[in-house]
Amino acid sequence: MEETITVEDRKYMRAAIELANESVERGGGPFGAVIVKDGEIVAGSSNSVTLDNDPTAHAEVNTIRQACKKLKTFDLSDCTIYTSCEPCPMCLGAIYWARLRHIYYGNTRTDAANIGFADNFIYEELERDLTDRTVPITHMMGDEAIATFRRWEAKADKTEY
Amino acid sequence: MEETITVEDRKYMRAAIELANESVERGGGPFGAVIVKDGEIVAGSSNSVTLDNDPTAHAEVNTIRQACKKLKTFDLSDCTIYTSCEPCPMCLGAIYWARLRHIYYGNTRTDAANIGFADNFIYEELERDLTDRTVPITHMMGDEAIATFRRWEAKADKTEY
């Protein structure tokens, strides 16, 4: 796909990498991301897991949250994300829920594994049957839980997404 | 696994379901979760995606963030999560990053799909090769991005996780 990458794409990716570099200096994780809409960077952030005591504060999640706050929407389908590393399953999930239309990434999940991050391990866990996972996961009280979904279905004025 | 479920487990799951029910009333998504440490509920939240304009604000993510803030840590390895629905890939990723030790869930990803949520679709996407995904994902500038990881590796005083 290298042939489809523009000068603009390289500029945005460089901004994401620069945020990752700044994060390392500041004591955060070595990851950065920017979100672009109509040729403009609308949000940019880096990994602040250890700085903020927030395991969900990956660069992509932080940047999605920032972009949504700025644009006052939970739908970023007119936006693209540039991230200095391939999104982990949590961030890829967040990207799908935010409906971002294109993902560009620099480092790979293997590069991340090589410096000690669990991205690749979590990808492997997700593909396993629930009974084969490392973290035990137990189904219970489905009969009571389903009543909430019935209530949701019956609600006339709900905001779907 | 039904035999291993205790009266306490049922109490915590009922609290998660109740948060999900309250959320539907309030106009949020039909999902709730609680996190338990040493027999005490330390955090509980529901899905606020549409209320907060935050696509990452699923019940599990909200509850993990709340628990970490309260306990002042990014490591919840002494905690268990009870969620009214099987975690989506984003939330399962968050649970792994937070190192929660056990997951209990009520509704399944299929139940969620049946009322229009994309959980199951995203699980399928994650298992696909990058080239077969619905959202285009492009690798670029790995040669520049890797320099950040080298910098991270060389840093003596980093906080790893």
Interface residues (C-beta under 8 A of the other chain):
Chain A: M1 E2 T4 I5 D9 R10 M13 R14 I17 A20 N21 V24 G27 G29 P30 F31 G32 V49 T50 N53 D54 P55 T56 H58 V61 I64 R65 C68 K69 K72 T73 F74 D75 L76 S84 C85 E86 C88 P89 M90 C91 L92 G93 A94 I95 Y96 W97 A98 R99 L100 R101 H102 I103 Y104 Y105 G106 N107 T108 D111 A112 N114 I115 G116 A118 F121 I122 Y123 E125 L126 E127 V135 P136 I137 T138 H139 M140 M141 G142 E144 A145 I146 A147 T148 F149 R151 W152 E153 K155 D157 K158 T159 E160 Y161
Chain B: M1 E2 T4 I5 D9 R10 M13 R14 I17 A20 N21 V24 G27 G29 P30 F31 G32 V49 T50 N53 D54 P55 T56 H58 V61 I64 R65 C68 K69 K72 T73 F74 D75 L76 S84 C85 E86 C88 P89 M90 C91 L92 G93 A94 I95 Y96 W97 A98 R99 L100 R101 H102 I103 Y104 Y105 G106 N107 T108 D111 A112 N114 I115 G116 A118 I122 Y123 E125 L126 E127 V135 P136 I137 T138 H139 M140 M141 G142 E144 A145 I146 A147 T148 F149 R151 W152 E153 K155 D157 K158 T159 E160 Y161
